[in-house]
């Protein structure tokens, strides 16, 4: 596994919960939101998404509901629960703190200077 893939796996939960904070969505829509919100830099396949969804369901952070689409097709919509909102707040604070520490360790203690200096890195 590449370094990028390992880092992505660690951020899927936080991004997923943040996306569901705004709307109830089904799997394909969630994948599209990952790409849209990251300006195309973060793409996730449905095959990688579902294990995370199932884990969050088991923990009670999200719930699901099935809706009939057409005559036979069913879509499963996912919704964040109050426990998920609390968890999102906790992991967001940890994520921001961790990233600030990494930026300091790399010599980018002033985040604004780091961001301004990397605007042209596309």
C-alpha positions as CSV (number, residue, x, y, z in Angstrom):
1,X,0.0,0.0,0.0
2,X,1.3,3.5,-0.9
3,X,1.7,6.2,1.7
4,X,-1.1,8.1,0.0
5,X,-3.5,5.2,0.3
6,X,-2.6,4.7,4.0
7,X,-3.3,8.4,4.7
8,X,-6.6,8.2,2.8
9,X,-7.8,5.3,4.8
10,X,-7.3,7.3,8.0
11,X,-9.4,10.2,6.7
12,X,-12.4,8.3,5.2
13,X,-14.4,8.2,8.4
14,X,-14.0,11.9,9.1
15,X,-14.9,12.9,5.5
16,X,-17.8,10.4,5.4
17,X,-19.4,11.7,8.6
18,X,-18.9,15.3,7.5
19,X,-20.6,14.6,4.2
20,X,-23.5,12.8,6.0
21,X,-23.8,15.8,8.4
22,X,-25.3,17.8,5.5
23,X,-27.6,15.2,3.8
24,X,-28.7,11.6,3.8
25,X,-27.1,10.0,0.8
26,X,-26.6,6.6,-0.8
27,X,-23.3,5.0,-1.6
28,X,-22.7,6.3,-5.1
29,X,-23.7,9.9,-4.0
30,X,-21.2,9.7,-1.1
31,X,-18.4,8.7,-3.6
32,X,-19.3,11.7,-5.8
33,X,-19.3,14.0,-2.8
34,X,-15.8,12.8,-1.8
35,X,-14.5,13.8,-5.2
36,X,-16.4,17.0,-5.4
37,X,-15.5,18.3,-1.9
38,X,-11.8,17.4,-2.4
39,X,-11.7,19.2,-5.8
40,X,-11.0,15.8,-7.4
41,X,-8.0,15.0,-5.2
42,X,-9.7,12.3,-3.1
43,X,-11.6,9.6,-4.9
44,X,-13.1,6.5,-3.2
45,X,-14.7,3.5,-4.8
46,X,-17.9,2.0,-3.5
47,X,-16.0,-1.1,-2.7
48,X,-13.7,0.8,-0.3
49,X,-16.6,2.8,1.1
50,X,-18.9,0.1,2.2
51,X,-16.7,-1.5,4.9
52,X,-16.4,1.9,6.5
53,X,-20.2,2.4,6.3
54,X,-20.8,-1.0,7.9
55,X,-18.3,-0.2,10.7
56,X,-20.0,3.1,11.4
57,X,-23.4,1.4,11.4
58,X,-22.2,-1.2,13.9
59,X,-21.0,1.6,16.2
60,X,-24.4,3.4,16.0
61,X,-22.8,6.5,14.4
62,X,-25.0,6.3,11.3
63,X,-28.2,4.6,10.4
64,X,-29.6,3.3,7.1
65,X,-32.9,3.2,5.4
66,X,-34.0,1.4,2.2
67,X,-36.1,3.2,-0.4
68,X,-37.6,1.5,-3.4
69,X,-36.5,3.1,-6.7
70,X,-38.6,2.0,-9.6
71,X,-40.3,-1.4,-9.4
72,X,-37.6,-3.6,-8.0
73,X,-34.5,-1.5,-7.3
74,X,-33.7,-0.5,-3.7
75,X,-31.3,2.2,-2.6
76,X,-29.9,2.4,0.9
77,X,-29.6,5.9,2.3
78,X,-27.2,6.6,5.2
79,X,-27.9,9.2,7.9
80,X,-25.6,10.5,10.7
81,X,-27.0,10.0,14.2
82,X,-26.3,12.2,17.3
83,X,-23.6,9.8,18.4
84,X,-22.0,10.2,15.0
85,X,-22.1,14.0,15.3
86,X,-20.3,13.7,18.7
87,X,-17.8,11.3,17.3
88,X,-17.2,13.6,14.3
89,X,-16.5,16.5,16.6
90,X,-13.9,14.4,18.5
91,X,-12.1,13.0,15.5
92,X,-12.1,16.4,13.8
93,X,-10.4,18.0,16.8
94,X,-7.9,15.2,16.9
95,X,-7.2,15.4,13.2
96,X,-6.7,19.1,13.2
97,X,-4.4,18.8,16.2
98,X,-2.4,16.0,14.7
99,X,-2.0,17.9,11.4
100,X,-0.9,21.1,13.1
101,X,1.7,19.0,15.0
102,X,3.0,17.5,11.8
103,X,3.2,20.9,10.1
104,X,5.1,22.3,13.0
105,X,7.5,19.3,12.9
106,X,8.0,19.9,9.2
107,X,8.8,23.5,9.8
108,X,5.5,25.0,8.7
109,X,4.4,26.3,12.1
110,X,2.5,29.2,10.5
111,X,-0.3,27.5,8.6
112,X,-1.1,30.5,6.6
113,X,2.5,30.8,5.3
114,X,2.3,27.0,4.4
115,X,-1.0,27.4,2.5
116,X,0.1,30.5,0.7
117,X,3.3,28.9,-0.4
118,X,1.6,25.8,-1.7
119,X,-1.2,27.5,-3.7
120,X,0.7,26.9,-6.9
121,X,1.5,23.2,-6.3
122,X,-1.3,22.0,-8.6
